[in-house]
């Protein structure tokens, strides 16, 4: 067992480096930034062309692809 600030964590709950899958990284995503509020988000590449680019935070259409 590992104790962190009075919190008990079972070692079986921790991920080993071998358990990390590179497939969990979204390499097929396109990143966008809102020029008005600087909110940044990603959209899966296959959906990037079909979605109207509107900032999900402020509703602005002043969007830049990163």
N, C-alpha and C positions, 0 to 999 in steps of 0.2 A: 504494500500500500504506500501511496504518496500522500502526504498531508500538505495542503496549501491553505494558509490562513484559516485554519479550522474547518477546511473543506476536505472531505475524504474522497479520493479519486482512486478507483480500482485500475491497476495497471493494464488490465485487459481492455479497458475502454479507450486507452490511448492508441493512436495509429502508429504503426511502425513505418519506416521509410518505404518498405516493400509494399505496404498497403496503399500507398498513394498512387493514383492512376492519372497518367497524363491526359487520358480521355476526358477527365473532369474539367480540364482547362478548355475554355471556349475559344478556339483559334479561328472559328468561322464567323466571328461576330464583327460587326462594324460599329465603331465608336463615334458618337456625336456629342457636340457641345452646344449649349444655348448661348448665343452672343449677348442676350439680355440679362440672364440671371446666373450664367456660368454653370448651370447644372450639366452633368455629364452622364451618359448612359450608353448602353450597348444594345444592338438589335442583331439577331441572328441574320447572317448574310442572305439567306434564302428569302427572308421577309423584308429586307431593307428596301428593295425597289417597290414593293407593293404597299408600303405604309406611307401615309402622308406625314411629313416630318413636322411635328408640333411638339414643343417641349412639354413633357409630362408634369413639370413643376409649375410653370407660369403661363403656359398656353401660347407662347410666342412661336412664330414661324421663322424667326431669324436664327437658323440652325446651320452649323458648320460640321462637315464630316472630318474627323481627326485621322 
